[in-house]
Amino acid sequence: MNNGNFGTCRSCGRQILWIRTTAGKNMPVDTAYVDYVLPKEGEKATEKIVTPNGEVVSANRATGEERDGFGYISHFATCPNAAQHRRRK
């Protein structure tokens, strides 16, 4: 179902999944999937969700039975050592 391969984060040691985005970049994501709902008109999304096919969607985590889809949270958003991997300009 997904287009990714499992790996391990070099910084924190957690298992990650690599997803190729529609832009052709490999993105590390957490392995647990989350359900999401698209924001209503005028509402701001709280998360960036990476779908199994590599689309990055601005959405909110689903809290009820309603959902528009599922995907993964970028590991950059959850890794305690993410700052070490940011590119410097």
Steps between C-alpha positions, in 0.01 A plus 500: 500500500783745567797578282753503783779305659567465869813645655635635827547865593872572543430747778241347730510133395125473435370296208388718208345449162637671189229630266579644157295818465330604180781755467747209478662555842540228762338602829540320833166448676392334823380144444160540666232628270252769600151566372437851376219734403538788259429839658168669432498821299663779701652255749877458531661156488718399794709223341687408185412139420692288248271253325620152401527615136725793599253788492551758776162615634419784741240349732390440858521172685166324502357452847171329419380250248511755218815504294607608157802273488808383683868566482813550703655781703841617382772375733653849483199617704541238773873421524654650814821563302346642181695827525824307434376409153374836380695646213686817583480790256 
